[in-house]
Amino acid sequence: MSKPIICEQCHKVIEEKEDLVTASIFFRVKPYHYFCYGKDVRGARSVFFTNHPLNGLSGNISYLLTLLMTVALFLFTEGFIKYIALVYLITETSLRIYGYCTYSRHLKI
């Protein structure tokens, strides 16, 4: 049996994939219950730290927009800015892969 996934907010076990929200906070991926993430986002912590979901509908839309902006910047700009966008895309992709391998794939559907 795999190690249980514990919610960062309420410290209870997350059992189903649809209850899981993985969020990136300063290059650290944290697991939350769907409801707990909503409570945590409204807190003062979200004002000072970047806290965005990596999975779910909003995470997928955010990633798609990041991908499209990176491709546009890489094709239509010159100089150093296109490489900064590429590094950001690689970082976002790495965080999503890490979140999937660490948390999402171990939960039942």
N, C-alpha and C positions, 0 to 999 in steps of 0.2 A: 504494500500500500504506500502511496506517495505521501509526502509531508502535507499536512493540512494548510490551506491558505487562510490566513488570519486577516481580517479587516483592520486597516490602520486606524480607523475612527472608533469603532465599538469593540474591537478585539474579540469578535465572534468568528466562527468558522464560516467561510463562504463555500457553499456546496454545489451550486449550479452556475453554469457559464453565463446565463442571462442575468444573474445577480452581480456579476463581477464587472467592475470598472477599474481599469489600470490607468493611473495618472502619472505623468512625468513632472517631477518637482526637482529642479536643478540637477538634471541628468540621473535622477534616481527614480525608479519605477516603483510605485506603491499600489497595493491592492485595496479596493474599497467595495463595500456593498453599494448597489445602485442608489439606495436611499441615503446612506451615510455620505457618499460623495456629494450629493446635492446639499446636505447640511454643511459639509466642510467647505464647499465652494463659497457659500455665503458668508463664511467667517472672515476674520481679519487676516488670516493666513493667506488667503487668495489675493489680497491687496498687495502684499509685499513679495510674494513668491509667484513665479509662473506655475500654474497648476492647470494643465489641460489633459483631457482624456486621450488615451491612445487607442482604445477600442470603442465599439458602438458606432452609432450613426454620426454623431458629431466628430468623433475621432477620424472616421473614414473620410468625411467631407473635408475636414481640415487637412488631412494627408493628401487628398486629391488636389486641393487648391495649392498646397505647397509644391507638389509635383509639377503642376501646370505652370506656376510662377517660376520655378527653377528652370524648366525647359525654355520658357520665354526669355528669361534673363540670359541663359546660356547661349541662345541663338541670336538675340538681338542687341546684346551689349558687348562692349569691348573692355578689356582691362581686368582688374582684380575683382570687381564686384561679382562676376559670374562664378568665380571660384569660391567666394564666400557663400553664395547660394547653394553651390554644389556640396560644400561641407555641411551646411545646415540640412540639406536633404539626406545626406548619408547619416548624419546624427539621428534624425527623426526615424529613418528606416531601421537603424540599429536599435533604437529604443523600442520600436514596435516588435521587432523580432525577439528581443530580449524579454519583453512583456509576454509575448505568446509562449515562448519556450519555458519561461519560469512559472507562469500562472495559468493561462487560458487552456493550454493543451491537457492539463491534469484534471480538469473539471468535466463532469458529465454534461451532456448537451441538454 
